[in-house]
Amino acid sequence: MLRFTTAGSVDDGKSTLIGRLLHDSRAVYEDHLASLQRDSRSAGREEIDFAFLTDGLKAEREQGITIDVAYRHFSTPKRRFIIADTPGHEQYTRNMVTGASTANLAVILIDVTNGVTTQSRRHAFIASLLGIPHIVVAINKMDLVDWSREAFESIRTEYAEFCAKLPVTDLEFIPISALKGDNVVERSANMLWYNGPTLLAHLETVHIASDQNLIDLRFPVQYVLRPHGSFRGYSGTVASGIVRVGEEVVVLPSGWRTRVTRIINGLEDVEYAFPPQSVTICVEGDLDIGRGDMLAHPANVPWVTRDVEAMLVWMHEDPMRLDRQYVVKHTTSIVRGRFTELLYRIDPDTLHRVGTHYSASGREDGNEVKTLGLNEIGRVSMHLFRPILCDEYSRSRHTGSFIVIDPITNFTVGAGLIIDRAHTYARTISDIENRQLTCHPGHVTLRDREMALGQRPVTVWLTGLSASGKSTIAYALENKLVEEGRACYVLDGDNIRQGLNRDLGFSQADRSENIRRVAEVARLMNEAGLIVITSFISPFRADRANARNIIGEDRFIEVFVDTPIEICEQRDPKGLYVKARAGEIPDFTGISSPYEPPESPELRLESGRLSVDECVNLIVKLLRGKRILD
Amino acid sequence: MEKLHLSNLETLEAESIHIIREVAAEFESPVMLYSVGKDSSVMVRLAQKAFYPGKIPFPLLHVDTGMKFPEMYEFRDRFCREIGADLRVYRHEEAIAQGVNPWELGTVKCCAILKTQALLNALEEGGYDAAFGGARRDEEKSRAKERVYSLRDVHGQWDPKNQRPELWNLYNGRIRKGESIRVFPLSNWTELDVWLYIYKELIPVVPMYFAAERPMVVRDGRLIPVYEGTRLEPGEKPEIVMCRFRTLGCHPCTGAVRSSAKTVPEIIEEMMTVRHSERITRLIDHDQDSSMEQKKREGYF
């Protein structure tokens, strides 16, 4: 099976080429062909326009654009193909990177009448960045230059020179006419001077078996399979290397050594497994191995590190920021982290580095690069809050890549390719032991703490207007839980604002910072095993979303104390509403500053209608329902 | 020499199993849509393999329009019993009681109620945050643009312009409360792959896939099966035709194809020379321009 991606600028004839490949290799069904003819006719085309075959969405057909990556399938007697068809429009670097991430080969189209453009250079750069080992350059529209050998050779020379600067090993040039079909599937009778293979013949025969890394065993644990007491297996996909029954492996990050006792592939036992098989591995001993851990050979382990350097492709309209947290998904683990430094941006058209060294601490020499925008590519340093187990991308695609997720929108905003910083990383398990790179800071795991305390630590986050009853409910809940023998603690304005946060005022920025610090403290307390109850107005959705992100989705329980402002104002125990109405307190929530109610809180308490006991009981019921309290 | 290379089917199998496990690991309450068809049968087998020697750790869900072929119900119940699956069946009872049918409402409305709305009801009722479907990218143009993880909003709707980029095999499973994902483990399979896998793995399928003599009427060049309750148009007379079904749906809207393929190898042979896509037999895909895209936007798979 060959997965390839296609890249070309607008009007280079990429869709026509794909349509031609599919059509001439008889991969287009007659009913699809009929609808293609219909679409072409209704768009006023005289001949069949193959672009309509690949532009799948109505919006695209109507506007004549390709907005997304599409996947096509065809096969010949020799090979099965999956095409990732990505649009060539300049702002769609994102899509090409996506398509290229799973490809073994890239077909880059160049319109012979336009010559090598900045975009053609960009395509080669992205293909090499993503580690695609084979590049085929299809020089198209040869019919328009009267099948001229000179035109073909001149582009070939220019482009090969450019590609020589890139780590591209296999580069092939083919003159074609996608429109007329020359050298796509059928040999051209118009270019007898060309002796090489047709495009399809090349795709069918290019040797890809040796692209596989069979040296470095990396087995990221994806799923712990424990169907019944006696069986425990670790399921996952072999990222690289070969694993065999009987051999010694090391479990990372803990460093425990053990032996493989059994490998299951599907419904069968096998003696060994290799990439990209999805298998289940059993090992000796009763070890605590979980999702995100990795098995490797003791003499050949990945880096265990919190700090990585990577080439980063930014994929979102909101630019990359050095001053905020992101979520990173790397193999099967999810960690939070931030970019600490943007070393430079790379101009894909010239391969020049733009700007150097802008760091979060503000060090800046020069005046250029402070961020990466949509479709920009740069080299970054990143600090992660937990170590990951990684390799350089050029060595192992799966342990060398990660995606960056915006914790608020959950959008995938970036793609990272890890770069070697050999001198700073440990390479073997003895290095790790020697350097005491212990990854569990202590020996007590969260599970141990949970067992000891008999509870699952969560943060019950009360939000609502001033005088809505948050603190009253918080302390009543604390009482009730302590009576039950639970370890819990209330964080509120009194114990936070007077100490930890006494440097903060009530501006919007200070309020955000206040909430962020409260969330961090709550997280620490949760990690220590405590149930935390917080009582803060926390009026802004974005701040609460940030708190949810810091504390963790499964530990954050948002409770909206929904008391109408009239009742709050009547209660007004501290006389704050009176002062706010008189204009003495600026930015007072509900009066001169907005309160954004939660859209979907875990629980809503109408405390104007319910007694304090009733409110507390509803929270306890929720906690029992979620099996946080047994 | 040791084998260190996977065949096409083995590669596809490994990728699908990876996807199924990833969802089981990251989501609280997944469910696997089971439509009784060949793709579902393959998907269920992949799930069995993903968790062997354990059982499939999530339920199967059949959204039943009440208009499936009797052979399908029989097969469904036997198949699920034999593999010990936790099968849940959802029917939009209110609509079925009202007699919703394609003859009076048209196929578009009928599908919207008995399939899409029923599916959304079932997912909401079950509180599922991830739903596996057997759709493949080679089936239809708008499906070629689907991600493996297809994010749906609170109403189950698909927004093709706002899809998350999907790189390597790193799937982004982060969702907000109320949102869900549809997951397509068979994204990269073709119809031929499905049959080759059924052959290799001896996977049971509904007998309707195999050629037999069946009563049919010919309408606009299509073979429409005649069942109890099928409404014939004036002048139509059932005739006995040697045929088989390439896809299985509701009996009023699923056509057959003329075929003499009575075994899996014969079907595979037919597949290698066939010149029409399988969805040509599904009346619902042709009822309006971009009808699949529209249905997906509304919440269909």
Interface residues (C-beta under 8 A of the other chain):
Chain A: M1 Y29 E30 D31 H32 T54 G56 L57 K58 A59 I67 D68 V69 A70 Y71 R72 H73 S75 R80 I82 R94 N95 V97 T98 S101 T102 A209 Q212 L214 Q222 Y223 L225 R226 P227 H228 F231 S235 G236 T237 I242 I264 G266 L267 Y272 F274 P276 Q277 S278 T280 R291 M315 V327 K329 H330 T331 T332 R397 H398 S401 F402 I403 I405 N410 F411 T412 A415 S600
Chain B: E2 L4 H5 L6 N8 E10 T11 E13 A14 E15 I17 H18 R21 E22 A24 A25 Q48 K49 A50 F51 Y52 P53 G54 K55 R137 D138 K141 S142 R143 A144 K145 P160 K161 Q163 R164 P165 E166 L167 W168 N169 L170 N172 R174 I175 R176 K177 G178 S187 N188 T190 L192 V274 R275 H276 S277 I280 D289 S290 E293
